[in-house]
Every structure is written in C-alpha cells, then in structure tokens.
Amino acid sequence: MIIEDRRQAEKVNALLHQYGPYIIGRMGLPYEKKQVNIISVVLDAPMDAISALSGKLGRLPGVSARAIYSKAERDKQGGQGD
C-alpha cells in the first residue's frame, strides 16, 4: 500500500492489527523524497479476508492498496489457474 496522508497511520495500523493473525510479515519504506510511505504486507489468509482488508485500507483517504494473490495454494488443492 502507499500512504500519502500520514494522518491515516493510526487507522492503517488498527486495521492491520485486526488481521494480525494472518500477517506473516510487514515491511515499511518511508520515501521522504516523494513524501509517501510504502508498506508491503504478506498474509496467509482466505481470499475473502485479503480482499476485505485491501478494500478497507483502500477506502481510507490518502491510502492506496492493492492485493496480489499466489496461485500456489490453489494449484496444490487442484484449483483452476487463471
């Protein structure tokens, strides 16, 4: 996610805390030159939980969030690819 409004940090952290049991890791990069913070979060969670978190984060003003899903688990379970 990209945070352009630092005032949203408390709300972002509260949402991440709610999904804490699913979080494997998190890395934050302050990009002072552009006055933004970039945070990547890795989750091991059902797709609906990931989608819900991404949607909630993306609705915060000044926050952009996108989710990328691995096909690995679906492939192991015999799921369809694209």
C-alpha positions in Angstrom: 0.0 0.0 0.0 1.0 3.6 -0.4 0.2 6.1 2.2 0.2 9.7 1.1 -1.7 11.1 4.2 0.3 10.2 7.3 -2.7 11.1 9.5 -4.2 7.8 8.4 -1.3 5.8 10.0 -3.3 5.1 13.2 -6.3 3.7 11.2 -4.0 1.7 8.9 -2.3 0.1 12.0 -5.7 -0.6 13.6 -6.8 -2.5 10.5 -3.5 -4.4 10.3 -3.9 -5.3 14.0 -7.4 -6.7 13.3 -5.9 -9.0 10.7 -2.8 -9.7 12.7 -3.3 -13.5 13.0 -3.0 -13.7 9.2 0.1 -11.5 8.8 3.3 -13.3 8.1 5.4 -10.2 7.6 5.3 -6.5 7.0 7.9 -4.1 5.6 7.6 -0.3 5.6 9.6 2.1 3.5 9.5 5.8 4.1 10.1 7.6 0.8 10.9 11.1 2.0 11.7 12.5 -1.5 8.0 11.9 -2.5 6.5 12.3 1.0 4.9 8.9 0.9 5.2 5.7 2.9 5.2 2.3 1.2 4.1 -0.7 3.2 4.1 -4.3 1.9 2.2 -6.9 4.0 2.3 -10.6 3.4 -0.7 -12.6 4.6 -1.6 -16.3 4.8 -5.4 -15.9 4.7 -8.5 -16.8 2.9 -9.0 -14.7 -0.3 -12.1 -13.1 1.2 -10.1 -11.9 4.2 -7.4 -10.5 2.0 -9.9 -8.8 -0.2 -11.7 -7.3 2.8 -8.5 -5.9 4.3 -7.4 -4.4 0.9 -10.8 -2.8 0.4 -10.9 -1.3 3.9 -7.4 0.1 3.5 -8.2 1.5 0.0 -11.2 3.4 1.3 -9.1 5.4 3.7 -8.3 8.9 2.4 -4.8 9.2 1.1 -4.2 5.4 1.1 -3.9 3.2 -2.0 -4.0 -0.6 -1.5 -3.8 -3.5 -3.9 -3.8 -7.2 -3.3 -1.8 -9.8 -5.2 -2.7 -13.5 -4.8 -0.4 -16.5 -5.2 -1.7 -19.4 -7.3 0.4 -21.9 -5.3 -2.2 -22.9 -2.7 -5.0 -23.1 -5.3 -2.8 -25.3 -7.5 -2.0 -27.6 -4.6 -5.7 -28.1 -4.0 -6.4 -28.8 -7.6 -7.9 -25.4 -8.2 -8.1 -23.7 -11.6 -5.5 -21.2 -12.6 -6.5 -18.0 -14.4 
